[in-house]
Amino acid sequence: MLLDSLRVDVADFEARTGWSVQPQGLCQGDVCLPLPADAVDNGMLDVRAVAERAGMPLVADEGRAVWALGPATAATGRALSSAVAPELELPDIRTGERFRLSSLRGQKVLLLAWASW
């Protein structure tokens, strides 16, 4: 979920994530995660509080006032340990030489995967 503010409309958050804000907390299906009492104010949701409780990665480019909120991990136990991609080494299709993803560290990278099946 891309954001331009760390306070979002509850209805918008619910529509974009599949989670609902209930009196018992942030809920999806049978899973409910308690939220701090001040996480919801005047129909607006504090995304930092939600990210912390739900284990949602929150990545910021504060200079451009843009944030990205990732999927919840608290309920599944699956989590990224950081926003750093693991090392990946593949042959360069042009030269055949080995290419390491880490050689692009500090740059924005788009990984595109394709399979024929």
Buried (B, 14 or more C-beta within 10 A) or exposed (E): BEBEEBEBBBEBBBEBBEBBBEEEBBBBEEBBBEBEEEBBEEEBBBBBBBBBBBBBBBEEEEEEEEBBBBBBBBBEEEBEEEEEEEEEEEEEEEEEEEBEBEEEEEEEEEEEEEEEE
